[in-house]
Amino acid sequence: MLVASLLYAGVAAAQPVQITDGRGRMVRLPAPPQRIVSLLPSLSESVCALGACARLVGVDRYSNWPQELTRLPQVGGGLDPNIEAVVALHPDVVLASVSSRATERLEALGLTVVALEPKTHAQVRQVLGVLGDLLGIPPAQGAERLWREIDAGVQAAAQSLPASARGARVYFEVSRGPYAASASSFIGETLQRLGARNVVPAALGPFPRLNPEYVVRANPDVIMLGNRSMQARALYPGWESIPAVRAQRVCVFDAATSELIVRPGPRMAEGARAMARCLADKLGGRAQ
């Protein structure tokens, strides 16, 4: 098996690459990239989950999983990285979000940028496929295998919920603002697969900023709060009147758990399990 893998790696390295990124742009390379800078944590995690962590030579400041990424050079934020630091790493490819403000400047300096930004379950699957093609990894060994594992993990989390937790009306706050995860976000999709109902409709966009009064009127059964900064959180005005708050049906996820929930990538099943545990704990039962 090892010999076959080594033989495949040699063949893959010699094959040209052609992919279409999230901007609809065709990207061509003479061979799969061996030096990659990633400016989005979910893309960094996906490269590693596809077995190509060793090809990453630099990451943004928020890419911290798996642990080995913390030993790589950091090139600033994903939206506004240190351009000189990126160029100095001589990457074959820079992975960036579609919304990154640095893309045009990086391309003007002669770097190849692949812009990808998954926002739904379907887009996570699609992005894994694009990354697998970019890396020269056959789908059966790479993207398809990984997606099956993610999908099965989310399904297992759903099946672990007790009957008492199904159908719960949930409000999920991504960050202080409040910025919520609506039904059209990948977090909303996960909640739906868990059998929960999102009190923030898809029509408001994936991650809308809401008036705190909206949540009071929505009166969710369970409130989930992502707290990546782990700062003390004061209640929003009026929230003390929400029955879920009075009954302590509020889950505040720590920084590490918040990160894995809000990153659309290979750890989505872990995020689903964390949300399932919250629902079970707050609604009379334990996730199996």
C-alpha positions as CSV (number, residue, x, y, z in Angstrom):
1,M,0.0,0.0,0.0
2,L,2.8,2.4,0.9
3,V,4.6,1.7,-2.4
4,A,1.4,2.3,-4.3
5,S,0.8,5.6,-2.4
6,L,4.4,6.7,-3.2
7,L,3.9,5.8,-6.9
8,Y,0.7,7.8,-7.0
9,A,2.3,10.8,-5.3
10,G,4.9,10.9,-8.0
11,V,2.4,10.7,-10.8
12,A,0.2,13.3,-9.2
13,A,3.1,15.7,-8.9
14,A,3.6,15.5,-12.7
15,Q,0.0,16.2,-13.6
16,P,-1.3,19.7,-14.5
17,V,-4.1,21.0,-12.4
18,Q,-7.2,22.9,-13.6
19,I,-9.9,24.0,-11.1
20,T,-12.7,26.7,-10.9
21,D,-12.7,28.7,-7.7
22,G,-15.5,30.4,-5.8
23,R,-15.3,33.4,-8.0
24,G,-16.0,31.3,-11.1
25,R,-12.4,31.8,-12.2
26,M,-10.4,29.1,-13.9
27,V,-7.0,28.4,-12.2
28,R,-4.4,26.4,-14.0
29,L,-1.1,25.0,-12.5
30,P,1.5,22.9,-14.1
31,A,1.4,20.5,-11.1
32,P,-0.4,20.2,-7.7
33,P,1.0,23.0,-5.4
34,Q,3.6,22.0,-2.8
35,R,3.8,25.4,-1.0
36,I,0.4,26.7,0.1
37,V,-0.5,29.8,2.2
38,S,-4.0,29.6,3.6
39,L,-5.9,32.7,4.7
40,L,-9.0,31.1,6.0
41,P,-9.2,28.6,9.0
42,S,-11.8,26.4,7.4
43,L,-9.6,26.0,4.3
44,S,-6.5,25.3,6.4
45,E,-8.4,22.6,8.3
46,S,-9.7,21.1,5.1
47,V,-6.2,20.9,3.5
48,C,-5.0,19.0,6.6
49,A,-8.0,16.8,6.7
50,L,-7.3,15.8,3.1
51,G,-3.8,14.7,4.2
52,A,-1.8,17.6,2.9
53,C,-0.9,19.6,6.0
54,A,2.8,19.4,5.2
55,R,2.2,21.5,2.1
56,L,1.1,24.5,4.2
57,V,3.9,27.0,4.6
58,G,1.9,29.8,6.2
59,V,-1.5,30.6,7.6
60,D,-3.6,33.4,8.9
61,R,-3.6,34.2,12.6
62,Y,-6.8,32.3,13.3
63,S,-5.8,29.0,11.8
64,N,-5.1,27.0,15.0
65,W,-6.3,23.5,14.3
66,P,-4.7,21.0,14.0
67,Q,-2.1,21.9,16.5
68,E,0.8,21.7,14.0
69,L,-0.6,24.8,12.2
70,T,0.3,27.0,15.2
71,R,4.0,26.3,14.4
72,L,3.7,27.8,10.9
73,P,4.5,31.5,10.1
74,Q,1.4,33.7,10.5
75,V,0.7,36.3,7.9
76,G,-2.0,38.4,9.6
77,G,-5.7,38.4,9.2
78,G,-7.5,36.6,6.4
79,L,-9.3,39.7,5.0
80,D,-6.2,42.0,5.2
81,P,-3.1,39.9,5.5
82,N,0.5,41.1,5.5
83,I,1.1,41.0,1.8
84,E,4.9,41.1,2.1
85,A,4.9,38.2,4.5
86,V,2.8,36.1,2.1
87,V,5.1,36.9,-0.8
88,A,8.2,36.1,1.2
89,L,6.9,32.5,1.7
90,H,7.0,31.9,-2.1
91,P,3.7,30.0,-2.3
92,D,2.6,28.1,-5.3
93,V,-1.0,29.0,-4.3
94,V,-2.7,31.2,-1.8
95,L,-6.0,30.0,-0.5
96,A,-8.3,32.9,0.4
97,S,-11.9,33.7,1.1
98,V,-14.0,35.1,-1.7
99,S,-14.5,38.3,0.3
100,S,-10.8,38.9,1.0
101,R,-9.6,42.4,0.2
102,A,-6.1,41.1,-0.6
103,T,-6.8,39.0,-3.6
104,E,-6.3,41.6,-6.3
105,R,-3.1,42.8,-4.8
106,L,-1.7,39.3,-4.4
107,E,-2.5,38.5,-8.0
108,A,-1.0,41.8,-9.2
109,L,2.2,40.6,-7.6
110,G,2.1,37.4,-9.6
111,L,0.8,35.0,-7.0
112,T,-1.9,32.4,-7.8
113,V,-5.0,32.8,-5.6
114,V,-7.7,30.3,-5.2
115,A,-10.7,32.0,-3.6
116,L,-13.2,29.6,-1.8
117,E,-15.7,30.3,0.9
118,P,-18.2,27.6,1.9
119,K,-21.4,28.8,3.6
120,T,-23.7,25.8,3.3
121,H,-23.3,22.0,3.7
122,A,-23.4,21.7,-0.1
123,Q,-20.7,24.3,-0.5
124,V,-18.5,22.5,2.1
125,R,-18.8,19.4,0.0
126,Q,-18.0,21.3,-3.2
127,V,-15.0,23.1,-1.7
128,L,-13.6,19.8,-0.4
129,G,-13.8,18.5,-4.0
130,V,-12.1,21.6,-5.4
131,L,-9.3,21.4,-2.8
132,G,-8.9,17.7,-3.5
133,D,-8.5,18.4,-7.3
134,L,-6.1,21.2,-6.6
135,L,-4.0,18.9,-4.3
136,G,-4.1,16.1,-6.9
137,I,-5.8,13.7,-4.5
138,P,-8.3,11.2,-6.0
139,P,-11.8,11.9,-4.8
140,A,-12.3,8.3,-3.4
141,Q,-9.2,8.8,-1.2
142,G,-9.8,12.5,-0.5
143,A,-12.9,14.7,-0.7
144,E,-15.5,11.9,-1.1
145,R,-14.1,9.9,1.8
146,L,-13.9,13.0,4.0
147,W,-17.5,14.2,3.1
148,R,-18.9,10.7,3.9
149,E,-17.3,10.9,7.3
150,I,-18.6,14.4,8.0
151,D,-22.1,13.6,6.8
152,A,-22.2,10.3,8.8
153,G,-21.1,12.2,11.9
154,V,-23.8,14.8,11.6
155,Q,-26.4,12.0,11.1
156,A,-25.1,10.2,14.2
157,A,-25.4,13.3,16.3
158,A,-29.0,13.7,15.1
159,Q,-29.8,10.1,16.0
160,S,-28.3,10.6,19.5
161,L,-30.9,13.1,20.6
162,P,-33.7,12.0,22.9
163,A,-37.3,12.5,21.8
164,S,-37.7,15.3,24.4
165,A,-35.1,17.5,22.5
166,R,-36.6,17.1,19.0
167,G,-38.5,20.0,17.5
168,A,-36.9,22.6,19.8
169,R,-37.0,26.2,18.7
170,V,-33.4,27.4,18.8
171,Y,-31.6,30.8,18.7
172,F,-27.9,30.5,17.9
173,E,-25.7,33.6,18.3
174,V,-22.4,33.5,16.4
175,S,-20.9,36.6,17.9
176,R,-21.8,39.6,20.1
177,G,-24.0,42.1,18.3
178,P,-26.0,40.0,18.3
179,Y,-25.1,38.3,15.1
180,A,-27.2,35.2,14.6
181,A,-27.0,32.0,12.5
182,S,-30.2,31.9,10.4
183,A,-31.9,28.9,8.8
184,S,-29.9,29.5,5.6
185,S,-26.5,29.3,7.3
186,F,-24.5,26.0,7.5
187,I,-25.1,26.2,11.3
188,G,-28.8,26.5,10.6
189,E,-28.7,23.5,8.3
190,T,-27.0,21.5,11.1
191,L,-29.7,22.5,13.5
192,Q,-32.3,21.4,11.0
193,R,-30.7,18.0,10.6
194,L,-30.7,17.7,14.4
195,G,-34.5,18.2,14.3
196,A,-34.4,21.7,15.7
197,R,-36.3,24.7,14.4
198,N,-34.4,28.0,13.9
199,V,-36.2,31.1,15.2
200,V,-34.2,33.2,12.7
201,P,-35.6,32.7,9.1
202,A,-33.5,32.2,6.0
203,A,-34.9,35.4,4.5
204,L,-32.7,37.5,6.9
205,G,-29.5,36.1,5.3
206,P,-27.1,33.6,6.7
207,F,-25.7,35.7,9.6
208,P,-27.8,38.7,10.2
209,R,-27.3,41.3,12.9
210,L,-30.5,41.5,15.0
211,N,-32.1,43.8,17.5
212,P,-32.0,42.0,20.9
213,E,-35.7,42.6,21.1
214,Y,-36.1,40.2,18.1
215,V,-35.0,37.3,20.3
216,V,-37.3,38.3,23.1
217,R,-40.2,38.2,20.7
218,A,-39.1,34.9,19.1
219,N,-39.0,33.3,22.5
220,P,-36.7,30.3,21.7
221,D,-36.8,27.1,23.8
222,V,-33.0,27.0,23.8
223,I,-30.4,29.7,23.3
224,M,-26.9,28.9,22.1
225,L,-24.1,31.4,22.4
226,G,-20.7,31.2,20.7
227,N,-18.1,32.9,22.8
228,R,-14.8,32.7,21.0
229,S,-13.4,35.7,23.1
230,M,-14.4,34.0,26.4
231,Q,-15.2,37.5,27.8
232,A,-17.9,37.9,30.5
233,R,-21.2,38.3,28.7
234,A,-23.9,40.6,30.0
235,L,-27.5,39.9,29.1
236,Y,-29.0,42.0,26.3
237,P,-31.8,44.4,27.4
238,G,-35.0,42.5,27.9
239,W,-33.5,39.0,27.8
240,E,-34.1,38.4,31.5
241,S,-37.8,38.1,30.5
242,I,-37.2,35.2,28.1
243,P,-38.4,31.9,29.7
244,A,-35.3,30.0,28.3
245,V,-33.1,32.5,30.1
246,R,-35.1,32.2,33.4
247,A,-35.0,28.4,33.2
248,Q,-31.3,28.4,32.3
249,R,-31.8,26.8,28.9
250,V,-28.8,28.7,27.6
251,C,-25.6,27.0,26.4
252,V,-22.4,29.2,26.3
253,F,-19.8,27.4,24.2
254,D,-16.2,27.9,25.1
255,A,-13.7,29.3,22.6
256,A,-12.6,26.0,21.3
257,T,-16.1,24.6,20.8
258,S,-17.3,27.9,19.3
259,E,-14.6,27.7,16.7
260,L,-15.3,24.2,15.6
261,I,-19.1,25.0,15.3
262,V,-18.7,28.2,13.3
263,R,-16.1,26.9,10.9
264,P,-17.7,25.2,7.8
265,G,-15.2,22.4,7.3
266,P,-14.1,19.0,8.4
267,R,-15.1,19.4,12.1
268,M,-18.8,20.0,11.3
269,A,-19.7,16.7,12.8
270,E,-18.0,17.7,16.1
271,G,-20.0,20.9,16.0
272,A,-23.2,18.9,15.5
273,R,-22.4,16.8,18.5
274,A,-21.8,19.8,20.7
275,M,-25.1,21.3,19.7
276,A,-26.8,18.0,20.2
277,R,-25.4,17.7,23.7
278,C,-26.7,21.2,24.5
279,L,-30.2,20.3,23.3
280,A,-30.3,17.1,25.3
281,D,-28.9,18.7,28.4
282,K,-31.4,21.6,28.4
283,L,-34.5,19.6,27.4
284,G,-34.5,16.7,29.7
285,G,-32.1,14.0,28.5
286,R,-28.7,13.2,27.4
287,A,-27.3,12.7,23.9
288,Q,-26.5,9.0,23.5
